[in-house]
Amino acid sequence: MPKVSLDMPNELLSDIKLHVGDDKKFISVADAIRSACRKLLDQLDTIDMRQGRIGGDK
């Protein structure tokens, strides 16, 4: 799997870390970021389909 490096405001990282760990939604910060990216891409696809910019298949 490719690795990506990015700069992120400390406040954003701190907020993400609130949801990471034992008995929380994500097992790691990387897992949280991957999940957020997938959800964002799904939302963008839905918007693009509504606007007629893409068809129903990817």
C-alpha angles and dihedrals in degrees: 000000000000118000123228127200122202143164115243132180111256091235091059093048091048091052091050092050090058087071098045128089144043113348092006131108099263132042095210143005089253090054091051093049093047091050092048091050092050091049092048092050091050090051092048091050090052091050092047091051091050090050092048094242094124136020126242095273127068 
